Amino acid sequence: MSFWRCLSRTICTRLPLLIGKVAISCFPPLSNQQNVTIKVKTPNARRGAGARPRDGDHQQGMNEIVEGLLKAGQLIVSLDADLIEISLRSLRVTLTAVLISSLIGLPLGCWLAVRRFRFRRFVIATLNALMGLPPVVVGLIVYILLSRSGPFGVFGLLFTPAAMIIAQVIILTPLIASISHQAIRDLWAEYHDLLISLNTSRFQRIGTLLWDGRRALLTASLAGFGRGIGEVGAIMIVGGNIDHATRVLTTAISLETGKGNFALALALGFVLIGLAVLVNLIIHSLSRTERSGRW
């Protein structure tokens, strides 16, 4: 028993010392390390004592903003080549997508308004749900379908304006169809008894509704244009933001901001804002009442 007691005392007294030596050898203190400097960052050491850096930084930032605005105005007034090219490409892609979406969405919305079938409510609910479909998800799906390993990869459409148009059509069609359905549904409820009493055919009814609701249908297409012209997520994924090929207003603004070229980014932003305001003014003028003739 005395042997085991002596062994236990030895372990209890020597083991902590051994652990301490091992810890010191593995993690030496800073005083024993070479080329170790500790820098204490203080406001005075970082900015310079006795100065007023906040005012200087603020003034410099304001100067950069003013300079960027002036250069952006010069680019717009001088009709910069890159600015015009990007704007025209953005308009071409968006207008094409709106045209295709209108050819699909407007008849679909009108058909849902006047036609009664079994799964009509389900189709309408699906359209309303697709209005909130995330554009990034649409871009991802189109990217997978058009990639080389996808089912449509043989056409080589990825990173082309055609891929951007396809993505926008998927995004805009539910929006245009839903708006047109609501407009024609209200007209159908108003003129239903009159059209039935006149013994009109189905095509005559649809033609009458389309003509009477032409402003509402045009508003639906313009709403789709306003949604498409500001799209960036899906366009960036399927288009690739390639210079002189697939670069549009939104993707160019994102790129130029990251590069620090605020002049071109602001100029593109002003063009985009101008297009959005113009579309909203047209929609407002179409939706105002004809009786009063006032805004």
KEKE-3310 file (N, C-alpha, C; in steps of 0.2 Angstrom, whole numbers, plus 5000, padded with zeros to 4 digits):
npx = (5004:5010:5018:5009:5004:5015:5017:5005:5006:5018:5013:5003:5010:5020:5014:5006:5016:5023:5013:5012:5025:5024:5014:5019:5030:5023:5015:5022:5025:5021:5032:5043:5043:5048:5049:5036:5024:5013:4999:4991:4976:4971:4960:4967:4980:4976:4970:4977:4983:4975:4968:4954:4946:4934:4926:4934:4933:4920:4918:4926:4918:4906:4911:4915:4902:4895:4904:4902:4888:4889:4897:4889:4878:4884:4887:4874:4869:4879:4876:4882:4891:4892:4882:4870:4871:4869:4856:4848:4849:4843:4830:4826:4827:4817:4805:4803:4801:4789:4780:4779:4775:4762:4755:4753:4748:4737:4726:4725:4721:4709:4701:4700:4692:4679:4676:4670:4676:4681:4693:4696:4697:4708:4718:4718:4722:4735:4741:4740:4749:4761:4764:4772:4783:4800:4813:4826:4825:4818:4828:4838:4832:4830:4843:4848:4840:4844:4858:4873:4872:4858:4841:4839:4851:4857:4854:4861:4858:4861:4868:4864:4854:4842:4840:4838:4827:4818:4818:4812:4800:4794:4793:4785:4773:4763:4760:4754:4743:4736:4732:4725:4715:4708:4703:4695:4686:4678:4672:4665:4656:4648:4643:4637:4623:4618:4625:4621:4607:4607:4610:4622:4637:4650:4663:4660:4656:4669:4676:4670:4672:4686:4688:4682:4689:4702:4710:4713:4719:4731:4736:4740:4750:4759:4762:4769:4780:4786:4789:4798:4809:4816:4822:4834:4840:4837:4841:4854:4859:4856:4860:4873:4879:4888:4899:4894:4885:4876:4874:4863:4853:4851:4860:4872:4872:4874:4887:4895:4894:4901:4914:4917:4914:4905:4900:4895:4887:4877:4872:4866:4857:4849:4843:4836:4827:4820:4813:4805:4797:4791:4783:4774:4768:4761:4752:4745:4738:4730:4722:4714:4699:4687:4677:4679:4691:4703:4718)
npy = (4994:5006:5008:5012:5023:5032:5032:5038:5051:5056:5057:5066:5078:5080:5080:5092:5101:5095:5096:5110:5114:5108:5115:5128:5126:5123:5134:5148:5162:5180:5188:5180:5177:5182:5196:5201:5212:5223:5232:5246:5253:5269:5283:5295:5290:5283:5293:5304:5316:5330:5334:5337:5325:5320:5330:5333:5321:5320:5331:5328:5316:5322:5330:5320:5315:5325:5327:5315:5316:5327:5322:5312:5318:5325:5313:5309:5320:5322:5310:5297:5283:5270:5271:5273:5262:5252:5255:5254:5241:5236:5240:5234:5220:5220:5225:5215:5204:5208:5209:5196:5190:5197:5192:5180:5181:5190:5185:5173:5178:5184:5173:5166:5174:5174:5161:5146:5132:5116:5117:5130:5139:5135:5137:5151:5154:5149:5157:5169:5166:5164:5176:5181:5175:5172:5181:5177:5163:5159:5163:5154:5141:5143:5144:5131:5123:5128:5126:5117:5104:5103:5100:5108:5113:5111:5121:5132:5144:5150:5163:5173:5186:5180:5170:5179:5185:5174:5171:5183:5182:5172:5177:5189:5185:5178:5190:5199:5191:5190:5203:5207:5197:5201:5214:5211:5202:5211:5219:5209:5205:5216:5218:5206:5202:5210:5207:5193:5195:5201:5190:5187:5179:5169:5173:5186:5191:5191:5199:5211:5214:5214:5226:5236:5235:5239:5249:5245:5233:5237:5244:5233:5227:5238:5238:5226:5229:5239:5231:5222:5230:5234:5222:5212:5201:5188:5191:5193:5180:5172:5179:5184:5196:5201:5211:5222:5212:5205:5215:5225:5239:5237:5227:5233:5244:5238:5232:5243:5251:5242:5243:5256:5266:5278:5288:5283:5274:5281:5289:5278:5274:5286:5286:5274:5277:5287:5280:5272:5281:5287:5276:5275:5287:5286:5275:5280:5290:5283:5276:5286:5294:5297:5306:5317:5321:5325:5324)
npz = (5000:5004:4993:4982:4987:4987:4974:4969:4975:4969:4956:4957:4961:4951:4939:4936:4934:4923:4913:4912:4907:4894:4889:4888:4880:4868:4866:4867:4877:4872:4875:4872:4859:4843:4832:4834:4835:4842:4837:4842:4838:4838:4837:4835:4831:4819:4811:4813:4824:4830:4819:4808:4802:4799:4793:4782:4775:4773:4765:4754:4750:4746:4735:4726:4723:4717:4706:4700:4697:4688:4677:4674:4668:4658:4650:4646:4639:4629:4622:4624:4617:4623:4632:4624:4617:4627:4632:4621:4618:4630:4629:4617:4621:4632:4626:4616:4624:4631:4621:4616:4628:4630:4619:4623:4637:4637:4628:4636:4649:4645:4641:4653:4659:4653:4651:4658:4667:4673:4681:4683:4694:4700:4690:4689:4702:4702:4692:4699:4710:4703:4699:4710:4708:4712:4703:4702:4704:4692:4683:4687:4683:4670:4666:4669:4660:4648:4648:4643:4647:4649:4643:4632:4628:4615:4607:4610:4616:4628:4638:4628:4620:4617:4627:4638:4634:4635:4649:4654:4648:4655:4667:4665:4659:4668:4675:4666:4661:4673:4676:4665:4665:4677:4673:4661:4667:4675:4665:4659:4668:4669:4656:4653:4653:4643:4632:4630:4629:4616:4608:4604:4597:4603:4599:4595:4607:4614:4606:4607:4621:4621:4613:4621:4632:4629:4634:4647:4644:4637:4647:4656:4648:4648:4661:4662:4655:4663:4674:4668:4662:4673:4678:4685:4691:4685:4672:4674:4677:4666:4655:4657:4657:4647:4638:4625:4620:4629:4639:4649:4655:4669:4673:4669:4677:4690:4688:4684:4696:4705:4700:4703:4694:4694:4687:4674:4679:4686:4675:4667:4677:4678:4665:4666:4676:4670:4660:4667:4674:4663:4658:4669:4669:4656:4659:4670:4663:4654:4663:4669:4672:4658:4659:4667:4663:4669:4678)
capx = (5000:5014:5021:5004:5003:5020:5016:5000:5009:5022:5009:4999:5015:5024:5009:5004:5022:5024:5008:5014:5031:5022:5010:5024:5034:5019:5012:5026:5022:5023:5039:5048:5042:5052:5046:5029:5022:5006:4998:4985:4973:4967:4957:4972:4985:4974:4968:4981:4980:4974:4965:4947:4946:4927:4924:4937:4930:4913:4918:4928:4913:4902:4914:4914:4895:4894:4907:4899:4882:4890:4899:4883:4874:4888:4886:4867:4869:4883:4874:4888:4890:4890:4875:4865:4870:4866:4849:4844:4848:4838:4823:4825:4825:4811:4800:4802:4798:4783:4776:4778:4770:4756:4752:4751:4744:4731:4721:4724:4717:4702:4698:4699:4687:4673:4676:4669:4678:4682:4699:4697:4699:4715:4722:4718:4726:4741:4743:4742:4755:4767:4766:4777:4789:4807:4816:4832:4823:4817:4835:4841:4828:4831:4850:4848:4837:4848:4865:4875:4869:4851:4838:4839:4858:4860:4852:4866:4855:4863:4872:4862:4848:4836:4839:4836:4820:4814:4817:4807:4793:4791:4791:4780:4766:4758:4758:4750:4737:4732:4729:4720:4709:4704:4700:4690:4681:4674:4668:4660:4650:4644:4640:4635:4616:4617:4627:4617:4601:4608:4611:4629:4641:4656:4668:4658:4657:4676:4679:4667:4676:4693:4688:4680:4694:4708:4715:4715:4724:4737:4739:4743:4756:4764:4764:4774:4786:4789:4792:4804:4814:4820:4824:4842:4842:4836:4845:4861:4861:4855:4864:4880:4882:4893:4899:4892:4881:4870:4874:4858:4854:4851:4866:4877:4873:4877:4894:4899:4895:4906:4920:4918:4913:4899:4897:4891:4881:4872:4869:4862:4851:4844:4839:4831:4821:4816:4809:4800:4792:4787:4778:4769:4763:4756:4747:4740:4734:4726:4717:4710:4692:4686:4672:4682:4697:4708:4723)
capy = (5000:5012:5010:5015:5030:5036:5033:5043:5058:5058:5059:5073:5084:5081:5080:5099:5104:5093:5099:5117:5114:5106:5121:5134:5124:5123:5141:5152:5169:5185:5191:5175:5177:5187:5199:5201:5219:5224:5239:5248:5258:5274:5287:5299:5287:5281:5298:5310:5320:5338:5336:5336:5321:5319:5336:5332:5315:5322:5336:5324:5312:5327:5332:5314:5314:5331:5326:5310:5319:5331:5318:5308:5323:5325:5307:5309:5326:5320:5304:5292:5277:5265:5273:5272:5254:5248:5257:5251:5233:5234:5241:5228:5214:5220:5226:5209:5200:5211:5208:5189:5189:5200:5188:5174:5183:5194:5180:5169:5182:5185:5167:5164:5179:5172:5154:5142:5125:5113:5119:5137:5143:5132:5140:5158:5154:5147:5163:5174:5164:5165:5184:5182:5170:5175:5181:5173:5156:5159:5163:5147:5136:5144:5142:5124:5121:5130:5124:5111:5097:5103:5097:5113:5115:5110:5127:5137:5150:5152:5169:5177:5190:5175:5168:5184:5186:5168:5172:5189:5180:5168:5182:5194:5182:5178:5197:5202:5187:5191:5210:5207:5193:5205:5219:5208:5199:5216:5220:5203:5205:5222:5217:5199:5201:5214:5203:5188:5197:5202:5184:5187:5173:5169:5177:5193:5194:5192:5205:5217:5215:5216:5232:5240:5235:5240:5253:5240:5228:5241:5245:5227:5227:5243:5236:5221:5233:5242:5225:5219:5235:5234:5216:5211:5194:5182:5193:5192:5173:5169:5183:5184:5203:5201:5218:5222:5206:5204:5220:5229:5244:5235:5223:5238:5248:5234:5231:5250:5253:5238:5246:5263:5271:5281:5293:5279:5270:5286:5290:5273:5275:5291:5283:5269:5281:5291:5275:5270:5287:5288:5271:5276:5292:5283:5271:5285:5294:5278:5274:5291:5294:5301:5311:5323:5323:5328:5319)
capz = (5000:5004:4986:4978:4990:4985:4966:4968:4977:4964:4950:4958:4961:4945:4933:4934:4931:4916:4908:4911:4902:4888:4886:4887:4874:4862:4865:4870:4878:4867:4876:4869:4852:4839:4826:4836:4837:4844:4836:4845:4834:4841:4832:4833:4827:4813:4807:4814:4830:4829:4812:4808:4796:4797:4789:4776:4772:4771:4759:4748:4747:4742:4729:4722:4721:4713:4700:4697:4694:4682:4672:4671:4664:4651:4646:4643:4634:4623:4619:4624:4613:4627:4635:4619:4615:4632:4633:4615:4619:4635:4626:4612:4624:4636:4621:4613:4629:4632:4615:4617:4634:4628:4614:4627:4643:4635:4627:4642:4654:4643:4641:4659:4662:4650:4650:4664:4666:4680:4685:4682:4700:4701:4685:4691:4708:4700:4689:4705:4713:4699:4699:4715:4707:4712:4696:4702:4703:4685:4680:4688:4680:4662:4665:4669:4654:4642:4648:4638:4650:4649:4637:4626:4627:4609:4603:4611:4618:4635:4637:4622:4621:4617:4634:4642:4633:4638:4656:4655:4646:4660:4673:4663:4656:4673:4677:4661:4661:4679:4676:4659:4668:4681:4669:4657:4671:4677:4659:4657:4673:4667:4649:4651:4651:4637:4626:4630:4626:4609:4605:4600:4597:4608:4596:4595:4614:4616:4602:4611:4627:4620:4611:4626:4637:4626:4638:4652:4641:4636:4654:4658:4644:4650:4668:4661:4653:4669:4678:4664:4661:4679:4680:4685:4694:4680:4667:4676:4677:4659:4650:4659:4657:4642:4635:4618:4619:4634:4645:4648:4660:4676:4674:4668:4683:4695:4686:4685:4703:4708:4697:4705:4688:4696:4682:4669:4683:4687:4669:4666:4682:4676:4659:4669:4680:4665:4656:4672:4675:4657:4658:4674:4666:4651:4663:4673:4658:4651:4668:4671:4669:4652:4660:4670:4658:4673:4681)
cpx = (5004:5017:5016:5003:5009:5020:5011:5002:5013:5019:5006:5004:5018:5020:5008:5010:5024:5019:5010:5020:5029:5018:5014:5028:5030:5016:5016:5023:5025:5030:5044:5048:5046:5048:5038:5028:5015:5004:4991:4982:4969:4965:4963:4978:4983:4972:4973:4979:4980:4970:4958:4945:4938:4924:4927:4934:4923:4913:4921:4923:4908:4904:4914:4907:4893:4897:4904:4892:4883:4892:4893:4879:4877:4887:4879:4867:4873:4881:4880:4887:4888:4884:4870:4865:4867:4858:4845:4843:4843:4831:4821:4823:4819:4805:4798:4798:4791:4778:4774:4773:4763:4752:4750:4746:4738:4725:4720:4719:4710:4698:4696:4693:4680:4671:4675:4671:4679:4688:4701:4700:4707:4720:4723:4723:4733:4744:4745:4748:4761:4769:4771:4783:4796:4810:4823:4831:4822:4824:4838:4838:4830:4839:4851:4846:4841:4856:4867:4872:4862:4848:4838:4846:4860:4858:4857:4863:4857:4868:4870:4856:4842:4835:4836:4828:4815:4813:4812:4800:4790:4789:4785:4773:4761:4755:4753:4743:4733:4728:4724:4714:4705:4700:4694:4684:4676:4669:4663:4655:4646:4640:4637:4628:4615:4619:4623:4610:4601:4609:4617:4633:4647:4661:4666:4658:4664:4678:4676:4671:4683:4693:4687:4685:4701:4713:4717:4720:4731:4740:4743:4750:4761:4766:4770:4780:4790:4792:4799:4810:4819:4822:4831:4844:4842:4841:4852:4863:4861:4859:4871:4883:4888:4893:4898:4888:4875:4870:4868:4858:4855:4858:4872:4878:4876:4885:4898:4899:4900:4913:4922:4917:4906:4896:4892:4885:4875:4868:4864:4856:4846:4840:4834:4825:4817:4811:4803:4795:4788:4781:4773:4765:4758:4751:4742:4736:4729:4720:4713:4703:4691:4681:4675:4687:4702:4712:4721)
cpy = (5006:5014:5013:5022:5034:5037:5039:5050:5060:5061:5066:5079:5085:5082:5087:5102:5102:5096:5107:5118:5113:5112:5127:5132:5125:5130:5146:5159:5174:5188:5186:5175:5183:5190:5200:5208:5219:5231:5241:5254:5262:5279:5292:5296:5285:5287:5304:5315:5327:5339:5335:5331:5320:5324:5335:5326:5317:5326:5332:5319:5316:5329:5326:5314:5319:5330:5320:5312:5323:5327:5314:5312:5324:5319:5307:5314:5324:5314:5299:5286:5271:5265:5271:5265:5250:5249:5254:5244:5232:5235:5236:5222:5214:5221:5219:5204:5202:5209:5200:5187:5192:5195:5181:5176:5186:5189:5175:5172:5183:5178:5164:5168:5176:5165:5150:5135:5123:5116:5126:5141:5141:5136:5148:5159:5153:5154:5168:5172:5165:5172:5185:5178:5174:5175:5177:5165:5155:5159:5156:5142:5137:5142:5135:5121:5122:5129:5118:5105:5097:5101:5102:5116:5115:5116:5132:5144:5153:5158:5173:5181:5185:5172:5173:5185:5180:5169:5178:5186:5176:5172:5186:5191:5181:5185:5200:5198:5189:5198:5210:5203:5197:5211:5216:5205:5205:5218:5215:5203:5211:5221:5210:5199:5205:5210:5196:5189:5199:5196:5184:5180:5174:5173:5185:5196:5195:5198:5211:5219:5217:5224:5237:5240:5236:5244:5249:5235:5231:5242:5239:5226:5232:5241:5230:5224:5236:5237:5223:5223:5235:5228:5215:5204:5189:5184:5192:5185:5171:5173:5184:5191:5204:5208:5217:5216:5206:5210:5225:5235:5242:5231:5228:5242:5244:5233:5238:5252:5249:5241:5253:5268:5274:5285:5289:5276:5275:5288:5285:5273:5280:5289:5278:5272:5284:5286:5273:5275:5288:5283:5272:5282:5290:5279:5275:5288:5289:5276:5280:5291:5299:5307:5317:5326:5326:5322:5317)
cpz = (5000:4997:4982:4981:4987:4977:4965:4970:4972:4958:4951:4959:4955:4939:4931:4931:4924:4911:4907:4906:4895:4885:4884:4881:4867:4861:4869:4871:4873:4868:4873:4862:4848:4833:4828:4838:4837:4842:4839:4841:4838:4836:4830:4829:4820:4808:4808:4819:4828:4823:4813:4802:4794:4792:4782:4772:4769:4765:4753:4745:4743:4735:4724:4719:4716:4706:4696:4693:4687:4676:4669:4667:4657:4647:4643:4638:4628:4620:4618:4621:4617:4630:4630:4618:4621:4633:4627:4616:4625:4633:4621:4616:4628:4631:4618:4618:4631:4627:4615:4623:4633:4624:4618:4633:4642:4633:4633:4647:4652:4643:4648:4662:4659:4650:4657:4663:4673:4684:4684:4688:4701:4696:4687:4698:4707:4696:4694:4709:4709:4698:4704:4714:4708:4705:4696:4701:4696:4681:4681:4684:4672:4661:4665:4662:4648:4642:4644:4641:4650:4643:4631:4625:4620:4605:4604:4613:4624:4634:4631:4624:4621:4624:4639:4641:4635:4645:4658:4653:4651:4666:4671:4662:4662:4675:4672:4661:4667:4678:4670:4662:4672:4678:4665:4661:4674:4671:4658:4662:4672:4661:4648:4649:4645:4631:4625:4627:4618:4605:4601:4601:4602:4606:4596:4602:4616:4612:4605:4617:4626:4617:4617:4632:4635:4630:4644:4650:4640:4642:4657:4654:4647:4657:4667:4659:4659:4673:4674:4663:4667:4682:4680:4687:4689:4674:4668:4675:4670:4654:4651:4659:4653:4638:4627:4616:4623:4639:4644:4654:4667:4678:4674:4674:4689:4694:4687:4692:4707:4706:4700:4700:4690:4691:4677:4673:4684:4681:4667:4671:4680:4670:4661:4672:4675:4661:4661:4673:4669:4656:4663:4672:4661:4655:4666:4668:4655:4657:4671:4668:4663:4654:4662:4666:4662:4676:4688)
residu = (MET:SER:PHE:TRP:ARG:CYS:LEU:SER:ARG:THR:ILE:CYS:THR:ARG:LEU:PRO:LEU:LEU:ILE:GLY:LYS:VAL:ALA:ILE:SER:CYS:PHE:PRO:PRO:LEU:SER:ASN:GLN:GLN:ASN:VAL:THR:ILE:LYS:VAL:LYS:THR:PRO:ASN:ALA:ARG:ARG:GLY:ALA:GLY:ALA:ARG:PRO:ARG:ASP:GLY:ASP:HIS:GLN:GLN:GLY:MET:ASN:GLU:ILE:VAL:GLU:GLY:LEU:LEU:LYS:ALA:GLY:GLN:LEU:ILE:VAL:SER:LEU:ASP:ALA:ASP:LEU:ILE:GLU:ILE:SER:LEU:ARG:SER:LEU:ARG:VAL:THR:LEU:THR:ALA:VAL:LEU:ILE:SER:SER:LEU:ILE:GLY:LEU:PRO:LEU:GLY:CYS:TRP:LEU:ALA:VAL:ARG:ARG:PHE:ARG:PHE:ARG:ARG:PHE:VAL:ILE:ALA:THR:LEU:ASN:ALA:LEU:MET:GLY:LEU:PRO:PRO:VAL:VAL:VAL:GLY:LEU:ILE:VAL:TYR:ILE:LEU:LEU:SER:ARG:SER:GLY:PRO:PHE:GLY:VAL:PHE:GLY:LEU:LEU:PHE:THR:PRO:ALA:ALA:MET:ILE:ILE:ALA:GLN:VAL:ILE:ILE:LEU:THR:PRO:LEU:ILE:ALA:SER:ILE:SER:HIS:GLN:ALA:ILE:ARG:ASP:LEU:TRP:ALA:GLU:TYR:HIS:ASP:LEU:LEU:ILE:SER:LEU:ASN:THR:SER:ARG:PHE:GLN:ARG:ILE:GLY:THR:LEU:LEU:TRP:ASP:GLY:ARG:ARG:ALA:LEU:LEU:THR:ALA:SER:LEU:ALA:GLY:PHE:GLY:ARG:GLY:ILE:GLY:GLU:VAL:GLY:ALA:ILE:MET:ILE:VAL:GLY:GLY:ASN:ILE:ASP:HIS:ALA:THR:ARG:VAL:LEU:THR:THR:ALA:ILE:SER:LEU:GLU:THR:GLY:LYS:GLY:ASN:PHE:ALA:LEU:ALA:LEU:ALA:LEU:GLY:PHE:VAL:LEU:ILE:GLY:LEU:ALA:VAL:LEU:VAL:ASN:LEU:ILE:ILE:HIS:SER:LEU:SER:ARG:THR:GLU:ARG:SER:GLY:ARG:TRP)
# end
